[in-house]
Amino acid sequence: MSRYDEFEDFEPGKTNRKRADQKAVEMAAQEAGFGDRTPPPVKEPLKSLSFRLKTSEVDSFHRQAYEEFGPGYGAIANYFRKIRQFYEDHHQGGSSRI
């Protein structure tokens, strides 16, 4: 008898296992802390903004961004977003376009 004889009746794709009950899977996921199974929101693609300013203006902007948000990654973008949000919140009438 060969060690492969036990696989003679094997048919790929056929199994005796039944699919788990979807409700039971959801309950187990919630108990394990995976209650929110919604996919994350799709992030909007980023686009660079390029324009020229005086060196002193750029240095001042960077200094203010680092003072407010720290020297970590994203300080300049976050500072720009804060200024933009302030503008949108305080702009009177019409479109928020500059």
N, C-alpha and C positions, 0 to 999 in steps of 0.2 A: 504494500500500500504506500502510495506516494503522499507526501505532505500536501500536495495540491489537489488530492482527490475530493476533499471536503468542499472545494469551490466549483465542482462540476455543474451543480444546479444553480449557480449564481447567475442572476440576470441584472445587468447594470440598470439603474434607475428604479428598480423595484425594491421596496423596503417594507418591513412590517411595522415600522414606527408610524404613528399618526401625528398629524400636525397639532401643535399645542393650541388650546383654546385661546382665542384673541383676548377675551375678557380676563382670563387668568394671567396672561402676559402683561396686560395693562395694570392689573392689581399689583402684581409682583414689582413692576417698574415703579409704581407710586410708593410702595412700601420701602423700596430701596433708595428713594429720594430722586427718582427720575420722573416726577409728576408732570412737568411741563415738557411735552414731547413735540412742541411746535417747532418748525424749522426756524433758524435765526433769520432776521430780516435781511433782505438783499441790500448790500451796501452800494451806495451810489459811487460810480467811478470818480477818481480824483483827476483833476486837470491843473496843471501848473499855471501860475499867474506871473507874467513876466513884464516888468517895466523898470525904467531907470529913475533913480533918485540920487540926490547928493549924498556923498559918503557920510557926512555928518548926520543927515536924516536917518539913514539906515542904521548907523551906530546907535543913535538915540532910541530908535524903535527896538533894536535888539536888546539894549540895556533895560528898557522898560519891560519888555517881554520876559527877560530872565529874572528881573526883580519880582514880577508878579507870579510867574509860573515856575520859576527855578530853571537851572541850566539844562534840564533834561530834554529828551526827545519831544518835539512837538510844541515847544514853548512859543515859538514865533507864529506858527499856524493858529494856535489857541488864542494868542493875543489878537491876531488879526480877526478871528471869528468874534471875539468879545467886542472889538471896536465896531465891526459890521452889525452885530446884534444891537448894540447901543444906538447906532445910527437908525436902524429899522424901527426900534422902539420909540425914538424921539423925533423921527422925521414927520413933519406935518403935511397931511394931504397928498393926494395923488399917488403916483407910483413911487416905490422905494428905490428907483434907479437914480444913480448919480448923474 
